[in-house]
Amino acid sequence: MIPILRTFVIALGGVALFQLVNIPLPWLLGPICACLVAAILGVRLDGYKPLTDGMRTILGVAVGATLTPVVLSSIPGMWPTLLMVPCLIGMIGLVGIPYFQRLWGYDFTTSYYAAMPGGFQDMVLFGEETGANVRMLSLIHATRLLVIVVTLPFLLAGVWQADLGAPPGVPLVTVPAYELALMALCAIVGWQGARRLGLFGASILGPLILTTAVTLAGFLHARPPSEAIWMAQFFIGMTIGAKYSGITLTEVRRDLLAGLGFCVLLILPTGVVVQVSLLSGLAPGMEALLAFAPGGQAELTVLALIVGADMAFVVTHHVLRIFLVILGAPLAIRFFAKGPKI
C-alpha cells in the first residue's frame, strides 16, 4: 500500500509543478513526468489497477454521451479511412519486427508483440503466454505510450492551434444531480457487464456502449464534468509513469532506447496514412492524426476530448485497431512460428 500512496503523492507533485510553471495538460503530463523521473531515480512506484480502470470508465461515459443520432449517422461514411487501419497495422509490423529482432537482438516472439500497436495489457499478456520477455514488452509499450502522449499535445497546438488550456467539460456544479447519478450508473454497470462478457477494453467500451444507449434514449444530455475528466487524466498519467518502476541502467540503455527508436520509426507509416487521408479529403488533419496515432485507446480519447475533436471518428478507428491487433496477434504468431521469420 505504501508504494501506491508514494506514487500518488509524487504524481500530485507533478501536477502542482506543471501548474506552477504553466505547462499545458498538467493533470496528464505532470504525473507522467514526475513518476518517470522518480522511477529512473530508483523510487519504487506502483498503481492500483481497479482504481485506474474505474477512472477509465469516465472516458467511456464521456464518449458515449457525445454519440447522438446525428454523430452516429456519420460512422458508415468512415469506411475508406477504416480500411486504412489494417494497412497501418501491417506497415508497423513490417517495420517494427525486423527492427527489434535484427537491430536489438530480441527473439522473434518478443519482437512481434513489441511491434504490434495494441493495448498495453493485451500485448504483455499475449506475449507472456507465448514465451516473450514480459519486462522488455512492458518497457517498450510504456515508452510508446509515453512518447505519443507527451508529444501529440504540442503537435496539435503547434500545427492546428488546438486549445490545450480549455476545460474538458463544464463545471461539476452545473450538471444536474440525476444526470451525474445516471453517468455513474452507466460507468459501473457498463464496465462490470462488459468485463463479465469478456469484452476487450471493458472499462472503456462497456460504459461507452451503455451510455450511448442511454443518450440515444433521451435520458442523458450532459458529459462528465471537467473535474471528472481531470481525475481520469491524473490516474492515466500516473499509471504510465509508474510502469517504469524498477528500471535498471541496462534496461535504459537497451529497452528504453529501443522503444524510443521504435517511436521514431512509427512516424513513417503513421505519417503516410495521415497524409493520404488528409490529401484525399477523407478527414481533417487533427482528427486523422488522433485516429491513426498508435497510442493507447484511453490516452488518445483523453486528447480528443481536450481538443474537441470528432469523438466518433477517433474512437471508431482506435476500437478497430485494437480489435484487429487482439484478434490477429495470436493467429499471426502461430503462423510465423511455423514458417520463416521476418
C-alpha positions as CSV (number, residue, x, y, z in Angstrom):
1,M,0.0,0.0,0.0
2,I,2.9,2.4,0.7
3,P,4.3,2.3,-2.9
4,I,0.8,3.2,-4.1
5,L,0.5,6.2,-1.8
6,R,4.0,7.2,-2.6
7,T,3.2,7.1,-6.3
8,F,0.0,9.2,-5.7
9,V,1.9,11.9,-3.8
10,I,4.7,12.1,-6.5
11,A,2.0,12.3,-9.2
12,L,0.3,15.2,-7.3
13,G,3.6,16.9,-7.0
14,G,4.0,16.7,-10.8
15,V,0.6,18.3,-11.3
16,A,1.5,21.1,-8.9
17,L,4.8,21.8,-10.6
18,F,3.3,21.8,-14.1
19,Q,0.6,24.2,-13.0
20,L,3.2,26.4,-11.3
21,V,5.3,26.8,-14.5
22,N,2.1,26.9,-16.7
23,I,2.9,23.8,-18.8
24,P,-0.2,22.5,-20.8
25,L,-2.2,19.5,-19.6
26,P,-0.8,19.4,-16.0
27,W,-3.2,16.7,-14.9
28,L,-1.9,14.3,-17.6
29,L,1.7,15.3,-18.3
30,G,2.6,16.2,-14.7
31,P,2.0,12.7,-13.3
32,I,3.7,11.1,-16.3
33,C,6.9,13.1,-16.0
34,A,7.1,13.1,-12.2
35,C,6.6,9.3,-11.9
36,L,9.1,8.7,-14.8
37,V,11.8,10.8,-13.1
38,A,11.1,9.1,-9.7
39,A,11.3,5.6,-11.3
40,I,14.6,6.4,-13.0
41,L,16.0,7.6,-9.7
42,G,15.1,4.3,-8.2
43,V,11.9,5.1,-6.3
44,R,9.6,2.2,-6.1
45,L,6.2,3.0,-7.6
46,D,3.0,1.2,-8.0
47,G,-0.5,1.7,-9.2
48,Y,-3.9,0.2,-8.2
49,K,-5.5,-1.4,-11.3
50,P,-9.1,-1.4,-10.1
51,L,-8.9,2.3,-9.4
52,T,-7.2,3.0,-12.7
53,D,-9.9,1.0,-14.6
54,G,-12.5,2.9,-12.7
55,M,-11.1,6.2,-13.9
56,R,-11.1,4.9,-17.5
57,T,-14.9,4.3,-17.2
58,I,-15.2,8.1,-17.1
59,L,-13.8,8.3,-20.6
60,G,-16.2,5.7,-21.9
61,V,-19.1,7.7,-20.4
62,A,-17.7,10.9,-21.9
63,V,-17.5,9.4,-25.4
64,G,-20.9,7.7,-25.2
65,A,-22.6,11.0,-24.1
66,T,-21.3,12.6,-27.3
67,L,-22.7,9.9,-29.7
68,T,-26.0,11.4,-30.6
69,P,-28.1,10.1,-33.6
70,V,-26.5,12.8,-35.8
71,V,-23.0,11.8,-34.8
72,L,-23.7,8.0,-35.2
73,S,-25.2,8.5,-38.6
74,S,-21.7,9.7,-39.8
75,I,-20.0,6.3,-39.0
76,P,-20.9,4.4,-42.2
77,G,-19.2,7.2,-44.2
78,M,-15.9,6.4,-42.5
79,W,-15.3,3.1,-44.4
80,P,-12.5,4.5,-46.6
81,T,-10.3,5.5,-43.6
82,L,-11.3,2.4,-41.6
83,L,-9.8,0.3,-44.4
84,M,-6.6,2.1,-43.8
85,V,-6.4,0.8,-40.3
86,P,-5.3,-2.8,-41.2
87,C,-2.9,-1.3,-43.7
88,L,-1.3,0.8,-41.0
89,I,-1.0,-2.3,-38.7
90,G,0.7,-4.2,-41.5
91,M,3.2,-1.4,-42.2
92,I,4.0,-1.1,-38.5
93,G,4.7,-4.8,-38.3
94,L,6.9,-4.9,-41.3
95,V,9.0,-2.0,-39.9
96,G,8.9,-2.9,-36.2
97,I,9.5,-6.7,-36.1
98,P,12.8,-6.6,-38.1
99,Y,13.9,-3.5,-36.1
100,F,13.6,-5.3,-32.7
101,Q,14.8,-8.6,-34.0
102,R,17.8,-7.6,-36.1
103,L,19.0,-4.4,-34.5
104,W,18.3,-5.1,-30.9
105,G,18.6,-8.9,-30.8
106,Y,15.2,-9.6,-29.4
107,D,13.8,-13.0,-30.0
108,F,11.0,-13.2,-32.7
109,T,8.1,-13.5,-30.2
110,T,9.2,-10.6,-28.2
111,S,9.9,-8.6,-31.3
112,Y,6.4,-9.3,-32.7
113,Y,4.5,-8.3,-29.6
114,A,6.7,-5.3,-29.0
115,A,5.9,-4.0,-32.5
116,M,2.2,-4.6,-32.5
117,P,0.2,-1.4,-31.7
118,G,-2.3,-3.0,-29.4
119,G,-3.3,-2.3,-25.8
120,F,-0.5,-2.4,-23.3
121,Q,-2.0,-5.1,-21.1
122,D,-3.2,-7.2,-24.0
123,M,0.2,-7.3,-25.7
124,V,2.0,-8.1,-22.5
125,L,-0.5,-10.9,-21.7
126,F,-0.3,-12.5,-25.1
127,G,3.5,-12.2,-25.1
128,E,3.7,-13.9,-21.7
129,E,1.6,-16.8,-22.9
130,T,3.8,-17.4,-25.9
131,G,7.2,-17.1,-24.1
132,A,8.1,-13.5,-24.8
133,N,10.2,-11.4,-22.4
134,V,7.5,-9.6,-20.4
135,R,9.8,-7.0,-18.9
136,M,11.0,-5.9,-22.3
137,L,7.4,-5.7,-23.6
138,S,6.3,-3.6,-20.7
139,L,9.1,-1.1,-21.2
140,I,8.7,-0.9,-24.9
141,H,4.9,-0.3,-24.8
142,A,5.2,2.1,-21.8
143,T,7.7,4.1,-23.9
144,R,5.4,4.1,-26.9
145,L,2.5,5.5,-24.8
146,L,4.8,8.0,-23.1
147,V,6.2,9.5,-26.2
148,I,2.9,9.7,-28.0
149,V,1.0,11.2,-25.1
150,V,3.8,13.8,-24.4
151,T,4.4,14.9,-28.0
152,L,1.0,14.9,-29.5
153,P,-0.5,17.8,-27.4
154,F,2.3,20.1,-28.5
155,L,2.0,19.0,-32.1
156,L,-1.8,19.6,-32.0
157,A,-1.2,23.0,-30.5
158,G,1.6,24.0,-32.9
159,V,0.0,22.8,-36.2
160,W,-3.7,23.1,-35.6
161,Q,-3.7,25.7,-32.8
162,A,-5.6,23.3,-30.5
163,D,-6.5,25.0,-27.2
164,L,-4.9,22.7,-24.6
165,G,-5.9,25.0,-21.7
166,A,-9.7,24.9,-22.2
167,P,-11.6,22.9,-19.6
168,P,-12.5,19.5,-21.0
169,G,-16.1,19.9,-19.8
170,V,-18.5,22.0,-17.8
171,P,-18.1,22.6,-14.1
172,L,-19.4,19.9,-11.7
173,V,-21.9,22.3,-10.1
174,T,-23.7,22.9,-13.5
175,V,-24.5,19.2,-14.1
176,P,-27.9,18.1,-12.7
177,A,-27.5,15.6,-9.8
178,Y,-29.7,13.0,-11.5
179,E,-27.5,13.0,-14.7
180,L,-24.4,12.6,-12.5
181,A,-26.0,9.6,-10.9
182,L,-27.0,8.2,-14.3
183,M,-23.5,8.6,-15.6
184,A,-22.1,6.8,-12.5
185,L,-24.6,4.0,-13.0
186,C,-23.6,3.7,-16.7
187,A,-19.9,3.6,-15.8
188,I,-20.3,0.9,-13.2
189,V,-22.9,-1.3,-14.9
190,G,-21.3,-1.0,-18.3
191,W,-17.8,-1.8,-17.0
192,Q,-18.8,-4.8,-15.0
193,G,-21.2,-6.1,-17.6
194,A,-18.5,-5.9,-20.3
195,R,-16.0,-7.5,-18.0
196,R,-18.2,-10.5,-17.4
197,L,-18.8,-10.8,-21.1
198,G,-15.0,-10.8,-21.7
199,L,-15.1,-7.7,-23.9
200,F,-11.7,-6.3,-24.6
201,G,-11.2,-2.8,-23.2
202,A,-14.2,-3.4,-20.9
203,S,-13.5,-0.4,-18.7
204,I,-14.0,2.0,-21.6
205,L,-16.1,0.2,-24.2
206,G,-18.7,-1.1,-21.7
207,P,-19.6,2.3,-20.3
208,L,-19.3,3.7,-23.8
209,I,-21.9,1.3,-25.2
210,L,-24.4,1.7,-22.3
211,T,-24.0,5.5,-22.1
212,T,-24.6,5.7,-25.9
213,A,-27.9,3.7,-25.5
214,V,-29.0,5.9,-22.6
215,T,-28.1,9.1,-24.6
216,L,-30.0,7.9,-27.7
217,A,-33.0,7.1,-25.5
218,G,-33.0,10.8,-24.4
219,F,-32.2,10.3,-20.7
220,L,-28.8,11.9,-20.8
221,H,-27.9,15.4,-22.1
222,A,-24.5,16.1,-20.4
223,R,-21.0,14.9,-20.5
224,P,-18.9,14.1,-17.3
225,P,-17.8,17.4,-15.8
226,S,-14.3,18.8,-16.1
227,E,-13.3,17.6,-12.6
228,A,-14.0,14.0,-13.6
229,I,-12.0,14.3,-16.9
230,W,-9.1,15.8,-15.0
231,M,-9.2,13.0,-12.5
232,A,-9.1,10.4,-15.3
233,Q,-6.1,12.2,-16.8
234,F,-4.3,12.1,-13.5
235,F,-4.6,8.4,-13.0
236,I,-3.8,7.6,-16.6
237,G,-0.7,9.7,-16.4
238,M,0.3,8.2,-13.1
239,T,-0.1,4.7,-14.4
240,I,2.1,5.3,-17.5
241,G,4.9,6.8,-15.4
242,A,4.7,4.1,-12.7
243,K,5.3,1.4,-15.3
244,Y,9.0,2.4,-15.3
245,S,9.3,1.4,-11.6
246,G,12.4,-0.8,-11.1
247,I,14.1,0.1,-14.4
248,T,17.8,-0.6,-14.4
249,L,20.6,1.2,-16.3
250,T,20.9,-1.8,-18.5
251,E,17.2,-1.6,-19.4
252,V,17.6,2.2,-20.0
253,R,20.5,1.6,-22.4
254,R,18.7,-1.3,-24.2
255,D,14.9,-1.4,-23.9
256,L,14.2,2.3,-23.3
257,L,16.4,3.3,-26.2
258,A,14.9,0.6,-28.4
259,G,11.4,1.9,-27.5
260,L,12.4,5.5,-28.4
261,G,13.9,4.4,-31.7
262,F,10.7,2.5,-32.5
263,C,8.7,5.6,-31.8
264,V,10.8,7.4,-34.4
265,L,10.1,4.6,-36.9
266,L,6.4,4.9,-36.2
267,I,6.4,8.3,-37.7
268,L,6.8,6.9,-41.3
269,P,3.8,4.6,-41.5
270,T,1.6,6.8,-39.4
271,G,2.5,9.9,-41.4
272,V,1.8,8.1,-44.7
273,V,-1.7,7.1,-43.6
274,V,-2.5,10.5,-42.1
275,Q,-1.3,12.3,-45.3
276,V,-3.3,10.0,-47.6
277,S,-6.5,10.6,-45.6
278,L,-5.8,14.4,-45.4
279,L,-4.9,14.9,-49.1
280,S,-7.8,12.8,-50.3
281,G,-10.2,14.9,-48.2
282,L,-11.3,11.9,-46.1
283,A,-10.6,13.5,-42.8
284,P,-9.3,16.8,-41.2
285,G,-5.7,16.7,-40.2
286,M,-6.2,16.8,-36.4
287,E,-8.8,14.0,-36.5
288,A,-6.7,11.9,-38.8
289,L,-3.6,12.2,-36.5
290,L,-5.6,11.4,-33.4
291,A,-7.4,8.5,-35.1
292,F,-4.2,6.8,-36.6
293,A,-1.7,7.6,-33.9
294,P,-0.7,4.2,-32.5
295,G,-1.2,5.1,-28.8
296,G,-3.5,3.7,-26.2
297,Q,-7.2,4.0,-26.6
298,A,-7.6,5.8,-23.2
299,E,-4.8,8.2,-23.8
300,L,-6.0,9.2,-27.3
301,T,-9.6,9.5,-26.1
302,V,-8.4,12.0,-23.4
303,L,-6.6,14.1,-26.0
304,A,-9.6,14.0,-28.4
305,L,-11.9,15.2,-25.6
306,I,-9.5,18.0,-24.6
307,V,-9.1,19.5,-28.1
308,G,-12.7,19.0,-29.1
309,A,-12.1,16.5,-31.9
310,D,-14.7,14.4,-33.7
311,M,-15.1,11.7,-31.0
312,A,-17.0,9.2,-33.2
313,F,-14.2,9.3,-35.8
314,V,-11.3,9.0,-33.4
315,V,-12.8,6.3,-31.2
316,T,-14.1,4.1,-34.1
317,H,-10.7,3.9,-35.6
318,H,-9.0,3.0,-32.3
319,V,-11.6,0.4,-31.5
320,L,-11.0,-1.2,-34.9
321,R,-7.2,-1.1,-34.5
322,I,-7.3,-2.7,-31.0
323,F,-9.8,-5.3,-32.2
324,L,-7.7,-6.3,-35.2
325,V,-4.5,-6.5,-33.2
326,I,-6.1,-8.5,-30.4
327,L,-7.9,-10.8,-32.8
328,G,-4.9,-11.2,-35.2
329,A,-2.0,-11.4,-32.8
330,P,-2.4,-15.0,-31.5
331,L,-3.2,-16.2,-35.1
332,A,-0.2,-14.4,-36.6
333,I,2.3,-15.5,-34.0
334,R,1.3,-19.2,-34.6
335,F,1.6,-18.8,-38.4
336,F,5.0,-17.1,-38.2
337,A,6.2,-19.7,-35.6
338,K,5.7,-22.4,-38.1
339,G,7.1,-20.5,-41.1
340,P,10.1,-18.4,-42.0
341,K,10.8,-15.4,-39.7
342,I,10.7,-11.9,-40.9
